[in-house]
């Protein structure tokens, strides 16, 4: 599966589960860990866990094996590592505190300003 197809699969799963404020970040060349990060919010810990589980289920249905999953027990922040795509499903408070979008999009803003 191509990376863009995987990103679309993830975005579709997040949309199906009514995840909120979905942001997709291209971190190619900025991270040695992944090329894409998708960040989304859930409305409750149960919702966060369910959204992440649906992403996992859809990826497995597509014949892919996730690299790993963290945070399913707590539900404040579930990270789904799909290799080229890392998905963060977070409670709004955790998302605001860690501010992943600002951290990883900083270089994009700097590059855009330079152009």
Biopython code that builds the backbone (N, CA, C, O; Angstrom):
import numpy as np
from Bio.PDB.StructureBuilder import StructureBuilder

atoms = [
    (1, "UNK", "N", (0.852, -1.181, 0.000)),
    (1, "UNK", "CA", (0.000, 0.000, 0.000)),
    (1, "UNK", "C", (0.894, 1.239, 0.000)),
    (1, "UNK", "O", (1.869, 1.319, 0.747)),
    (2, "UNK", "N", (0.548, 2.187, -0.838)),
    (2, "UNK", "CA", (1.280, 3.444, -0.916)),
    (2, "UNK", "C", (0.981, 4.299, 0.318)),
    (2, "UNK", "O", (-0.056, 4.140, 0.962)),
    (3, "UNK", "N", (1.907, 5.207, 0.634)),
    (3, "UNK", "CA", (1.739, 6.060, 1.816)),
    (3, "UNK", "C", (0.458, 6.894, 1.713)),
    (3, "UNK", "O", (-0.281, 7.012, 2.691)),
    (4, "UNK", "N", (0.192, 7.470, 0.541)),
    (4, "UNK", "CA", (-1.010, 8.293, 0.409)),
    (4, "UNK", "C", (-2.282, 7.470, 0.621)),
    (4, "UNK", "O", (-3.266, 7.981, 1.157)),
    (5, "UNK", "N", (-2.271, 6.207, 0.208)),
    (5, "UNK", "CA", (-3.420, 5.330, 0.445)),
    (5, "UNK", "C", (-3.579, 5.046, 1.939)),
    (5, "UNK", "O", (-4.696, 5.003, 2.454)),
    (6, "UNK", "N", (-2.457, 4.853, 2.628)),
    (6, "UNK", "CA", (-2.499, 4.611, 4.068)),
    (6, "UNK", "C", (-3.019, 5.848, 4.807)),
    (6, "UNK", "O", (-3.834, 5.725, 5.721)),
    (7, "UNK", "N", (-2.558, 7.023, 4.421)),
    (7, "UNK", "CA", (-3.041, 8.262, 5.030)),
    (7, "UNK", "C", (-4.547, 8.395, 4.800)),
    (7, "UNK", "O", (-5.283, 8.751, 5.721)),
    (8, "UNK", "N", (-5.006, 8.115, 3.589)),
    (8, "UNK", "CA", (-6.439, 8.190, 3.291)),
    (8, "UNK", "C", (-7.237, 7.169, 4.097)),
    (8, "UNK", "O", (-8.338, 7.469, 4.559)),
    (9, "UNK", "N", (-6.692, 5.969, 4.267)),
    (9, "UNK", "CA", (-7.349, 4.942, 5.073)),
    (9, "UNK", "C", (-7.509, 5.411, 6.513)),
    (9, "UNK", "O", (-8.575, 5.257, 7.109)),
    (10, "UNK", "N", (-6.441, 5.985, 7.070)),
    (10, "UNK", "CA", (-6.469, 6.497, 8.439)),
    (10, "UNK", "C", (-7.483, 7.633, 8.560)),
    (10, "UNK", "O", (-8.293, 7.653, 9.487)),
    (11, "UNK", "N", (-7.436, 8.569, 7.626)),
    (11, "UNK", "CA", (-8.364, 9.702, 7.665)),
    (11, "UNK", "C", (-9.811, 9.227, 7.557)),
    (11, "UNK", "O", (-10.695, 9.780, 8.212)),
    (12, "UNK", "N", (-10.056, 8.210, 6.740)),
    (12, "UNK", "CA", (-11.403, 7.656, 6.611)),
    (12, "UNK", "C", (-11.879, 7.023, 7.910)),
    (12, "UNK", "O", (-13.029, 7.207, 8.308)),
    (13, "UNK", "N", (-10.999, 6.280, 8.571)),
    (13, "UNK", "CA", (-11.357, 5.655, 9.850)),
    (13, "UNK", "C", (-11.659, 6.726, 10.896)),
    (13, "UNK", "O", (-12.616, 6.600, 11.659)),
    (14, "UNK", "N", (-10.848, 7.770, 10.929)),
    (14, "UNK", "CA", (-11.076, 8.858, 11.890)),
    (14, "UNK", "C", (-12.404, 9.555, 11.607)),
    (14, "UNK", "O", (-13.144, 9.899, 12.529)),
    (15, "UNK", "N", (-12.692, 9.756, 10.347)),
    (15, "UNK", "CA", (-13.949, 10.393, 9.958)),
    (15, "UNK", "C", (-15.137, 9.498, 10.326)),
    (15, "UNK", "O", (-16.137, 9.978, 10.861)),
    (16, "UNK", "N", (-15.025, 8.205, 10.039)),
    (16, "UNK", "CA", (-16.101, 7.260, 10.366)),
    (16, "UNK", "C", (-16.423, 7.261, 11.856)),
    (16, "UNK", "O", (-17.582, 7.124, 12.248)),
    (17, "UNK", "N", (-15.400, 7.415, 12.674)),
    (17, "UNK", "CA", (-15.582, 7.371, 14.128)),
    (17, "UNK", "C", (-15.826, 8.754, 14.731)),
    (17, "UNK", "O", (-15.864, 8.913, 15.952)),
    (18, "UNK", "N", (-15.990, 9.745, 13.866)),
    (18, "UNK", "CA", (-16.303, 11.104, 14.306)),
    (18, "UNK", "C", (-15.224, 11.715, 15.204)),
    (18, "UNK", "O", (-15.522, 12.437, 16.155)),
    (19, "UNK", "N", (-13.961, 11.408, 14.878)),
    (19, "UNK", "CA", (-12.856, 12.069, 15.575)),
    (19, "UNK", "C", (-12.932, 13.559, 15.253)),
    (19, "UNK", "O", (-13.427, 13.952, 14.197)),
    (20, "UNK", "N", (-12.446, 14.363, 16.157)),
    (20, "UNK", "CA", (-12.539, 15.814, 15.991)),
    (20, "UNK", "C", (-11.190, 16.429, 15.660)),
    (20, "UNK", "O", (-10.138, 15.907, 16.030)),
    (21, "UNK", "N", (-11.248, 17.546, 14.956)),
    (21, "UNK", "CA", (-10.073, 18.380, 14.688)),
    (21, "UNK", "C", (-8.904, 17.570, 14.128)),
    (21, "UNK", "O", (-7.791, 17.635, 14.651)),
    (22, "UNK", "N", (-9.157, 16.818, 13.077)),
    (22, "UNK", "CA", (-8.119, 15.976, 12.475)),
    (22, "UNK", "C", (-7.142, 16.857, 11.696)),
    (22, "UNK", "O", (-7.543, 17.670, 10.863)),
    (23, "UNK", "N", (-5.854, 16.679, 11.987)),
    (23, "UNK", "CA", (-4.788, 17.410, 11.303)),
    (23, "UNK", "C", (-3.785, 16.389, 10.780)),
    (23, "UNK", "O", (-3.345, 15.506, 11.516)),
    (24, "UNK", "N", (-3.428, 16.515, 9.505)),
    (24, "UNK", "CA", (-2.458, 15.622, 8.893)),
    (24, "UNK", "C", (-1.209, 16.432, 8.576)),
    (24, "UNK", "O", (-1.271, 17.452, 7.890)),
    (25, "UNK", "N", (-0.073, 15.961, 9.085)),
    (25, "UNK", "CA", (1.189, 16.686, 8.935)),
    (25, "UNK", "C", (2.198, 15.869, 8.135)),
    (25, "UNK", "O", (2.458, 14.710, 8.459)),
    (26, "UNK", "N", (2.759, 16.461, 7.105)),
    (26, "UNK", "CA", (3.835, 15.835, 6.340)),
    (26, "UNK", "C", (5.144, 16.182, 7.046)),
    (26, "UNK", "O", (5.577, 17.334, 7.019)),
    (27, "UNK", "N", (5.769, 15.199, 7.671)),
    (27, "UNK", "CA", (7.025, 15.426, 8.397)),
    (27, "UNK", "C", (8.199, 14.747, 7.688)),
    (27, "UNK", "O", (9.233, 14.468, 8.295)),
    (28, "UNK", "N", (8.018, 14.489, 6.397)),
    (28, "UNK", "CA", (9.081, 13.887, 5.602)),
    (28, "UNK", "C", (10.334, 14.751, 5.687)),
    (28, "UNK", "O", (10.278, 15.954, 5.432)),
    (29, "UNK", "N", (11.446, 14.155, 6.037)),
    (29, "UNK", "CA", (12.705, 14.877, 6.152)),
    (29, "UNK", "C", (12.888, 15.606, 7.468)),
    (29, "UNK", "O", (13.976, 16.111, 7.744)),
    (30, "UNK", "N", (11.848, 15.671, 8.285)),
    (30, "UNK", "CA", (11.936, 16.347, 9.582)),
    (30, "UNK", "C", (11.999, 15.348, 10.725)),
    (30, "UNK", "O", (12.383, 15.690, 11.844)),
    (31, "UNK", "N", (11.617, 14.106, 10.430)),
    (31, "UNK", "CA", (11.596, 13.057, 11.434)),
    (31, "UNK", "C", (12.235, 11.803, 10.862)),
    (31, "UNK", "O", (11.984, 11.431, 9.716)),
    (32, "UNK", "N", (13.055, 11.164, 11.665)),
    (32, "UNK", "CA", (13.647, 9.901, 11.229)),
    (32, "UNK", "C", (12.718, 8.735, 11.581)),
    (32, "UNK", "O", (13.001, 7.586, 11.241)),
    (33, "UNK", "N", (11.615, 9.036, 12.260)),
    (33, "UNK", "CA", (10.698, 8.006, 12.743)),
    (33, "UNK", "C", (9.584, 7.718, 11.741)),
    (33, "UNK", "O", (9.203, 6.562, 11.560)),
    (34, "UNK", "N", (9.060, 8.746, 11.093)),
    (34, "UNK", "CA", (7.904, 8.588, 10.213)),
    (34, "UNK", "C", (7.889, 9.691, 9.168)),
    (34, "UNK", "O", (8.652, 10.654, 9.254)),
    (35, "UNK", "N", (7.012, 9.541, 8.177)),
    (35, "UNK", "CA", (6.846, 10.568, 7.147)),
    (35, "UNK", "C", (5.586, 11.402, 7.344)),
    (35, "UNK", "O", (5.521, 12.556, 6.918)),
    (36, "UNK", "N", (4.585, 10.809, 7.992)),
    (36, "UNK", "CA", (3.312, 11.501, 8.198)),
    (36, "UNK", "C", (2.850, 11.321, 9.636)),
    (36, "UNK", "O", (3.038, 10.259, 10.228)),
    (37, "UNK", "N", (2.247, 12.359, 10.191)),
    (37, "UNK", "CA", (1.595, 12.277, 11.485)),
    (37, "UNK", "C", (0.165, 12.759, 11.308)),
    (37, "UNK", "O", (-0.101, 13.768, 10.655)),
    (38, "UNK", "N", (-0.735, 12.013, 11.903)),
    (38, "UNK", "CA", (-2.143, 12.404, 11.896)),
    (38, "UNK", "C", (-2.546, 12.557, 13.349)),
    (38, "UNK", "O", (-2.376, 11.640, 14.152)),
    (39, "UNK", "N", (-3.082, 13.726, 13.681)),
    (39, "UNK", "CA", (-3.475, 14.037, 15.054)),
    (39, "UNK", "C", (-4.976, 14.287, 15.069)),
    (39, "UNK", "O", (-5.508, 15.012, 14.229)),
    (40, "UNK", "N", (-5.656, 13.668, 16.047)),
    (40, "UNK", "CA", (-7.101, 13.835, 16.166)),
    (40, "UNK", "C", (-7.488, 13.844, 17.633)),
    (40, "UNK", "O", (-6.749, 13.356, 18.488)),
    (41, "UNK", "N", (-8.646, 14.401, 17.912)),
    (41, "UNK", "CA", (-9.163, 14.428, 19.285)),
    (41, "UNK", "C", (-10.381, 13.539, 19.410)),
    (41, "UNK", "O", (-11.128, 13.325, 18.455)),
    (42, "UNK", "N", (-10.558, 13.025, 20.623)),
    (42, "UNK", "CA", (-11.766, 12.294, 20.970)),
    (42, "UNK", "C", (-12.545, 13.091, 21.997)),
    (42, "UNK", "O", (-12.021, 14.032, 22.594)),
    (43, "UNK", "N", (-13.795, 12.714, 22.201)),
    (43, "UNK", "CA", (-14.661, 13.455, 23.119)),
    (43, "UNK", "C", (-14.631, 12.901, 24.539)),
    (43, "UNK", "O", (-15.091, 13.555, 25.475)),
    (44, "UNK", "N", (-14.096, 11.705, 24.696)),
    (44, "UNK", "CA", (-13.959, 11.062, 26.003)),
    (44, "UNK", "C", (-12.844, 10.024, 25.889)),
    (44, "UNK", "O", (-12.403, 9.693, 24.788)),
    (45, "UNK", "N", (-12.396, 9.519, 27.029)),
    (45, "UNK", "CA", (-11.346, 8.496, 26.988)),
    (45, "UNK", "C", (-11.827, 7.266, 26.222)),
    (45, "UNK", "O", (-11.077, 6.673, 25.446)),
    (46, "UNK", "N", (-13.062, 6.898, 26.444)),
    (46, "UNK", "CA", (-13.633, 5.748, 25.718)),
    (46, "UNK", "C", (-13.642, 6.011, 24.218)),
    (46, "UNK", "O", (-13.342, 5.117, 23.427)),
    (47, "UNK", "N", (-13.985, 7.239, 23.823)),
    (47, "UNK", "CA", (-14.001, 7.598, 22.406)),
    (47, "UNK", "C", (-12.590, 7.540, 21.823)),
    (47, "UNK", "O", (-12.397, 7.023, 20.723)),
    (48, "UNK", "N", (-11.610, 8.063, 22.547)),
    (48, "UNK", "CA", (-10.213, 8.026, 22.094)),
    (48, "UNK", "C", (-9.791, 6.579, 21.836)),
    (48, "UNK", "O", (-9.215, 6.273, 20.791)),
    (49, "UNK", "N", (-10.075, 5.705, 22.776)),
    (49, "UNK", "CA", (-9.691, 4.292, 22.644)),
    (49, "UNK", "C", (-10.424, 3.650, 21.459)),
    (49, "UNK", "O", (-9.819, 2.896, 20.696)),
    (50, "UNK", "N", (-11.705, 3.939, 21.304)),
    (50, "UNK", "CA", (-12.495, 3.369, 20.209)),
    (50, "UNK", "C", (-12.023, 3.854, 18.848)),
    (50, "UNK", "O", (-11.958, 3.078, 17.895)),
    (51, "UNK", "N", (-11.695, 5.128, 18.760)),
    (51, "UNK", "CA", (-11.205, 5.690, 17.499)),
    (51, "UNK", "C", (-9.887, 5.010, 17.116)),
    (51, "UNK", "O", (-9.714, 4.589, 15.972)),
    (52, "UNK", "N", (-8.969, 4.904, 18.062)),
    (52, "UNK", "CA", (-7.682, 4.264, 17.781)),
    (52, "UNK", "C", (-7.880, 2.798, 17.388)),
    (52, "UNK", "O", (-7.206, 2.300, 16.487)),
    (53, "UNK", "N", (-8.795, 2.113, 18.056)),
    (53, "UNK", "CA", (-9.061, 0.717, 17.736)),
    (53, "UNK", "C", (-9.626, 0.569, 16.326)),
    (53, "UNK", "O", (-9.291, -0.382, 15.619)),
    (54, "UNK", "N", (-10.478, 1.501, 15.917)),
    (54, "UNK", "CA", (-11.029, 1.439, 14.563)),
    (54, "UNK", "C", (-9.936, 1.645, 13.519)),
    (54, "UNK", "O", (-9.940, 0.993, 12.475)),
    (55, "UNK", "N", (-9.003, 2.547, 13.800)),
    (55, "UNK", "CA", (-7.858, 2.727, 12.891)),
    (55, "UNK", "C", (-7.104, 1.403, 12.776)),
    (55, "UNK", "O", (-6.780, 0.960, 11.674)),
    (56, "UNK", "N", (-6.829, 0.779, 13.913)),
    (56, "UNK", "CA", (-6.131, -0.516, 13.905)),
    (56, "UNK", "C", (-6.897, -1.566, 13.113)),
    (56, "UNK", "O", (-6.315, -2.290, 12.306)),
    (57, "UNK", "N", (-8.201, -1.649, 13.344)),
    (57, "UNK", "CA", (-9.023, -2.646, 12.651)),
    (57, "UNK", "C", (-9.002, -2.441, 11.148)),
    (57, "UNK", "O", (-8.877, -3.403, 10.390)),
    (58, "UNK", "N", (-9.125, -1.187, 10.707)),
    (58, "UNK", "CA", (-9.151, -0.898, 9.265)),
    (58, "UNK", "C", (-7.795, -1.198, 8.624)),
    (58, "UNK", "O", (-7.729, -1.691, 7.498)),
    (59, "UNK", "N", (-6.734, -0.902, 9.340)),
    (59, "UNK", "CA", (-5.387, -1.179, 8.826)),
    (59, "UNK", "C", (-5.182, -2.688, 8.688)),
    (59, "UNK", "O", (-4.644, -3.161, 7.687)),
    (60, "UNK", "N", (-5.609, -3.425, 9.687)),
    (60, "UNK", "CA", (-5.486, -4.887, 9.639)),
    (60, "UNK", "C", (-6.340, -5.474, 8.524)),
    (60, "UNK", "O", (-5.911, -6.405, 7.841)),
    (61, "UNK", "N", (-7.551, -4.939, 8.331)),
    (61, "UNK", "CA", (-8.427, -5.389, 7.238)),
    (61, "UNK", "C", (-7.772, -5.169, 5.886)),
    (61, "UNK", "O", (-8.004, -5.929, 4.945)),
    (62, "UNK", "N", (-6.953, -4.128, 5.790)),
    (62, "UNK", "CA", (-6.246, -3.822, 4.545)),
    (62, "UNK", "C", (-5.003, -4.691, 4.370)),
    (62, "UNK", "O", (-4.290, -4.570, 3.374)),
    (63, "UNK", "N", (-4.743, -5.571, 5.345)),
    (63, "UNK", "CA", (-3.615, -6.494, 5.228)),
    (63, "UNK", "C", (-2.307, -5.973, 5.774)),
    (63, "UNK", "O", (-1.252, -6.550, 5.509)),
    (64, "UNK", "N", (-2.357, -4.889, 6.535)),
    (64, "UNK", "CA", (-1.140, -4.312, 7.094)),
    (64, "UNK", "C", (-1.027, -4.659, 8.571)),
    (64, "UNK", "O", (-2.030, -4.878, 9.251)),
    (65, "UNK", "N", (0.194, -4.705, 9.051)),
    (65, "UNK", "CA", (0.435, -4.986, 10.461)),
    (65, "UNK", "C", (1.014, -3.731, 11.122)),
    (65, "UNK", "O", (2.063, -3.240, 10.704)),
    (66, "UNK", "N", (0.341, -3.215, 12.143)),
    (66, "UNK", "CA", (0.867, -2.036, 12.846)),
    (66, "UNK", "C", (2.213, -2.351, 13.511)),
    (66, "UNK", "O", (2.463, -3.478, 13.937)),
    (67, "UNK", "N", (3.055, -1.347, 13.587)),
    (67, "UNK", "CA", (4.345, -1.497, 14.266)),
    (67, "UNK", "C", (4.124, -1.575, 15.769)),
    (67, "UNK", "O", (4.777, -2.358, 16.458)),
    (68, "UNK", "N", (3.200, -0.761, 16.279)),
    (68, "UNK", "CA", (2.923, -0.771, 17.705)),
    (68, "UNK", "C", (1.798, 0.172, 18.079)),
    (68, "UNK", "O", (1.382, 1.027, 17.297)),
    (69, "UNK", "N", (1.315, -0.012, 19.313)),
    (69, "UNK", "CA", (0.254, 0.828, 19.861)),
    (69, "UNK", "C", (0.604, 1.120, 21.305)),
    (69, "UNK", "O", (1.027, 0.228, 22.041)),
    (70, "UNK", "N", (0.429, 2.362, 21.710)),
    (70, "UNK", "CA", (0.688, 2.771, 23.098)),
    (70, "UNK", "C", (-0.484, 3.577, 23.620)),
    (70, "UNK", "O", (-1.101, 4.335, 22.871)),
    (71, "UNK", "N", (-0.796, 3.423, 24.888)),
    (71, "UNK", "CA", (-1.755, 4.277, 25.564)),
    (71, "UNK", "C", (-3.190, 3.787, 25.595)),
    (71, "UNK", "O", (-4.068, 4.509, 26.068)),
    (72, "UNK", "N", (-3.456, 2.592, 25.111)),
    (72, "UNK", "CA", (-4.832, 2.103, 25.087)),
    (72, "UNK", "C", (-5.411, 1.898, 26.489)),
    (72, "UNK", "O", (-6.627, 1.963, 26.675)),
    (73, "UNK", "N", (-4.563, 1.656, 27.449)),
    (73, "UNK", "CA", (-5.054, 1.424, 28.807)),
    (73, "UNK", "C", (-5.596, 2.704, 29.436)),
    (73, "UNK", "O", (-6.646, 2.683, 30.079)),
    (74, "UNK", "N", (-4.893, 3.811, 29.257)),
    (74, "UNK", "CA", (-5.267, 5.071, 29.904)),
    (74, "UNK", "C", (-6.332, 5.842, 29.121)),
    (74, "UNK", "O", (-7.304, 6.327, 29.701)),
    (75, "UNK", "N", (-6.149, 5.952, 27.817)),
    (75, "UNK", "CA", (-7.135, 6.632, 26.990)),
    (75, "UNK", "C", (-6.978, 8.128, 26.849)),
    (75, "UNK", "O", (-7.771, 8.760, 26.151)),
    (76, "UNK", "N", (-5.973, 8.722, 27.494)),
    (76, "UNK", "CA", (-5.741, 10.161, 27.304)),
    (76, "UNK", "C", (-5.094, 10.439, 25.955)),
    (76, "UNK", "O", (-5.359, 11.455, 25.311)),
    (77, "UNK", "N", (-4.228, 9.498, 25.542)),
    (77, "UNK", "CA", (-3.480, 9.652, 24.303)),
    (77, "UNK", "C", (-3.131, 8.266, 23.816)),
    (77, "UNK", "O", (-2.385, 7.539, 24.473)),
    (78, "UNK", "N", (-3.664, 7.897, 22.672)),
    (78, "UNK", "CA", (-3.329, 6.610, 22.074)),
    (78, "UNK", "C", (-2.521, 6.890, 20.817)),
    (78, "UNK", "O", (-2.954, 7.635, 19.938)),
    (79, "UNK", "N", (-1.348, 6.287, 20.744)),
    (79, "UNK", "CA", (-0.470, 6.423, 19.593)),
    (79, "UNK", "C", (-0.510, 5.112, 18.824)),
    (79, "UNK", "O", (-0.285, 4.041, 19.387)),
    (80, "UNK", "N", (-0.800, 5.207, 17.533)),
    (80, "UNK", "CA", (-0.819, 4.048, 16.654)),
    (80, "UNK", "C", (0.308, 4.238, 15.639)),
    (80, "UNK", "O", (0.251, 5.129, 14.792)),
    (81, "UNK", "N", (1.323, 3.396, 15.737)),
    (81, "UNK", "CA", (2.484, 3.480, 14.859)),
    (81, "UNK", "C", (2.282, 2.545, 13.681)),
    (81, "UNK", "O", (2.246, 1.325, 13.840)),
    (82, "UNK", "N", (2.151, 3.128, 12.501)),
    (82, "UNK", "CA", (1.966, 2.360, 11.277)),
    (82, "UNK", "C", (3.193, 2.436, 10.384)),
    (82, "UNK", "O", (3.120, 2.152, 9.188)),
    (83, "UNK", "N", (4.319, 2.818, 10.969)),
    (83, "UNK", "CA", (5.556, 2.942, 10.198)),
    (83, "UNK", "C", (5.650, 4.306, 9.542)),
    (83, "UNK", "O", (6.106, 5.271, 10.156)),
    (84, "UNK", "N", (5.216, 4.382, 8.290)),
    (84, "UNK", "CA", (5.289, 5.650, 7.552)),
    (84, "UNK", "C", (4.267, 6.674, 8.035)),
    (84, "UNK", "O", (4.369, 7.859, 7.718)),
    (85, "UNK", "N", (3.288, 6.213, 8.799)),
    (85, "UNK", "CA", (2.246, 7.091, 9.335)),
    (85, "UNK", "C", (2.096, 6.793, 10.826)),
    (85, "UNK", "O", (1.940, 5.638, 11.222)),
    (86, "UNK", "N", (2.145, 7.842, 11.649)),
    (86, "UNK", "CA", (1.902, 7.705, 13.085)),
    (86, "UNK", "C", (0.639, 8.490, 13.407)),
    (86, "UNK", "O", (0.505, 9.660, 13.049)),
    (87, "UNK", "N", (-0.287, 7.818, 14.093)),
    (87, "UNK", "CA", (-1.574, 8.416, 14.424)),
    (87, "UNK", "C", (-1.619, 8.698, 15.922)),
    (87, "UNK", "O", (-1.338, 7.816, 16.734)),
    (88, "UNK", "N", (-1.969, 9.918, 16.279)),
    (88, "UNK", "CA", (-2.140, 10.324, 17.671)),
    (88, "UNK", "C", (-3.615, 10.643, 17.877)),
    (88, "UNK", "O", (-4.141, 11.565, 17.254)),
    (89, "UNK", "N", (-4.283, 9.896, 18.738)),
    (89, "UNK", "CA", (-5.663, 10.203, 19.094)),
    (89, "UNK", "C", (-5.626, 10.628, 20.552)),
    (89, "UNK", "O", (-5.200, 9.862, 21.416)),
    (90, "UNK", "N", (-6.072, 11.850, 20.826)),
    (90, "UNK", "CA", (-5.852, 12.450, 22.132)),
    (90, "UNK", "C", (-7.102, 13.109, 22.691)),
    (90, "UNK", "O", (-7.981, 13.553, 21.952)),
    (91, "UNK", "N", (-7.156, 13.161, 24.022)),
    (91, "UNK", "CA", (-8.142, 14.005, 24.683)),
    (91, "UNK", "C", (-7.735, 15.464, 24.438)),
    (91, "UNK", "O", (-6.543, 15.753, 24.340)),
    (92, "UNK", "N", (-8.683, 16.374, 24.341)),
    (92, "UNK", "CA", (-8.342, 17.769, 24.061)),
    (92, "UNK", "C", (-7.325, 18.379, 25.027)),
    (92, "UNK", "O", (-6.456, 19.134, 24.592)),
    (93, "UNK", "N", (-7.407, 18.074, 26.319)),
    (93, "UNK", "CA", (-6.451, 18.637, 27.275)),
    (93, "UNK", "C", (-5.028, 18.175, 26.987)),
    (93, "UNK", "O", (-4.096, 18.979, 27.019)),
    (94, "UNK", "N", (-4.854, 16.887, 26.707)),
    (94, "UNK", "CA", (-3.524, 16.353, 26.392)),
    (94, "UNK", "C", (-3.025, 16.946, 25.083)),
    (94, "UNK", "O", (-1.847, 17.278, 24.955)),
    (95, "UNK", "N", (-3.913, 17.076, 24.123)),
    (95, "UNK", "CA", (-3.526, 17.627, 22.821)),
    (95, "UNK", "C", (-3.068, 19.071, 22.959)),
    (95, "UNK", "O", (-2.075, 19.477, 22.356)),
    (96, "UNK", "N", (-3.783, 19.825, 23.741)),
    (96, "UNK", "CA", (-3.411, 21.212, 23.966)),
    (96, "UNK", "C", (-2.074, 21.319, 24.699)),
    (96, "UNK", "O", (-1.239, 22.159, 24.363)),
    (97, "UNK", "N", (-1.884, 20.471, 25.690)),
    (97, "UNK", "CA", (-0.658, 20.511, 26.485)),
    (97, "UNK", "C", (0.571, 20.163, 25.645)),
    (97, "UNK", "O", (1.579, 20.867, 25.712)),
    (98, "UNK", "N", (0.506, 19.092, 24.859)),
    (98, "UNK", "CA", (1.667, 18.643, 24.084)),
    (98, "UNK", "C", (1.829, 19.382, 22.765)),
    (98, "UNK", "O", (2.941, 19.460, 22.243)),
    (99, "UNK", "N", (0.761, 19.921, 22.217)),
    (99, "UNK", "CA", (0.788, 20.790, 21.034)),
    (99, "UNK", "C", (1.652, 20.233, 19.907)),
    (99, "UNK", "O", (2.528, 20.917, 19.378)),
    (100, "UNK", "N", (1.389, 18.989, 19.554)),
    (100, "UNK", "CA", (2.162, 18.302, 18.518)),
    (100, "UNK", "C", (2.123, 19.040, 17.188)),
    (100, "UNK", "O", (3.134, 19.115, 16.489)),
    (101, "UNK", "N", (0.971, 19.583, 16.835)),
    (101, "UNK", "CA", (0.868, 20.283, 15.549)),
    (101, "UNK", "C", (1.857, 21.425, 15.449)),
    (101, "UNK", "O", (2.519, 21.584, 14.423)),
    (102, "UNK", "N", (1.967, 22.222, 16.500)),
    (102, "UNK", "CA", (2.893, 23.349, 16.467)),
    (102, "UNK", "C", (4.337, 22.849, 16.412)),
    (102, "UNK", "O", (5.165, 23.400, 15.686)),
    (103, "UNK", "N", (4.621, 21.828, 17.165)),
    (103, "UNK", "CA", (5.970, 21.268, 17.194)),
    (103, "UNK", "C", (6.423, 20.813, 15.807)),
    (103, "UNK", "O", (7.534, 21.128, 15.381)),
    (104, "UNK", "N", (5.568, 20.079, 15.110)),
    (104, "UNK", "CA", (5.951, 19.501, 13.823)),
    (104, "UNK", "C", (5.643, 20.389, 12.634)),
    (104, "UNK", "O", (6.184, 20.153, 11.554)),
    (105, "UNK", "N", (4.804, 21.392, 12.781)),
    (105, "UNK", "CA", (4.508, 22.255, 11.642)),
    (105, "UNK", "C", (5.343, 23.521, 11.660)),
    (105, "UNK", "O", (5.248, 24.330, 10.736)),
    (106, "UNK", "N", (6.162, 23.715, 12.693)),
    (106, "UNK", "CA", (6.988, 24.925, 12.814)),
    (106, "UNK", "C", (7.849, 25.130, 11.576)),
    (106, "UNK", "O", (7.897, 26.235, 11.036)),
    (107, "UNK", "N", (8.527, 24.086, 11.120)),
    (107, "UNK", "CA", (9.392, 24.205, 9.947)),
    (107, "UNK", "C", (8.577, 24.534, 8.696)),
    (107, "UNK", "O", (9.046, 25.274, 7.831)),
    (108, "UNK", "N", (7.357, 23.990, 8.593)),
    (108, "UNK", "CA", (6.513, 24.304, 7.444)),
    (108, "UNK", "C", (6.182, 25.796, 7.411)),
    (108, "UNK", "O", (6.194, 26.409, 6.344)),
    (109, "UNK", "N", (5.883, 26.389, 8.588)),
    (109, "UNK", "CA", (5.582, 27.815, 8.646)),
    (109, "UNK", "C", (6.813, 28.640, 8.281)),
    (109, "UNK", "O", (6.704, 29.646, 7.580)),
    (110, "UNK", "N", (7.984, 28.213, 8.757)),
    (110, "UNK", "CA", (9.225, 28.924, 8.467)),
    (110, "UNK", "C", (9.526, 28.864, 6.974)),
    (110, "UNK", "O", (9.906, 29.868, 6.370)),
    (111, "UNK", "N", (9.352, 27.665, 6.371)),
    (111, "UNK", "CA", (9.598, 27.521, 4.933)),
    (111, "UNK", "C", (8.628, 28.356, 4.128)),
    (111, "UNK", "O", (9.023, 28.983, 3.145)),
    (112, "UNK", "N", (7.356, 28.380, 4.526)),
    (112, "UNK", "CA", (6.368, 29.165, 3.804)),
    (112, "UNK", "C", (6.682, 30.650, 3.871)),
    (112, "UNK", "O", (6.501, 31.369, 2.888)),
    (113, "UNK", "N", (7.153, 31.114, 5.026)),
    (113, "UNK", "CA", (7.504, 32.527, 5.182)),
    (113, "UNK", "C", (8.711, 32.893, 4.336)),
    (113, "UNK", "O", (8.820, 34.029, 3.874)),
    (114, "UNK", "N", (9.620, 31.945, 4.127)),
    (114, "UNK", "CA", (10.827, 32.212, 3.355)),
    (114, "UNK", "C", (10.561, 32.277, 1.871)),
    (114, "UNK", "O", (11.349, 32.863, 1.128)),
    (115, "UNK", "N", (9.459, 31.683, 1.419)),
    (115, "UNK", "CA", (9.183, 31.635, -0.036)),
    (115, "UNK", "C", (8.645, 32.906, -0.577)),
    (115, "UNK", "O", (8.372, 33.001, -1.774)),
]
sb = StructureBuilder()
sb.init_structure("model")
sb.init_model(0)
sb.init_chain("A")
sb.init_seg("    ")
for serial, (resi, resn, name, xyz) in enumerate(atoms, 1):
    if name == "N":
        sb.init_residue(resn, " ", resi, " ")
    sb.init_atom(name, np.array(xyz, "f"), 0.0, 1.0, " ", f" {name:<3s}", serial, name[0])
structure = sb.get_structure()
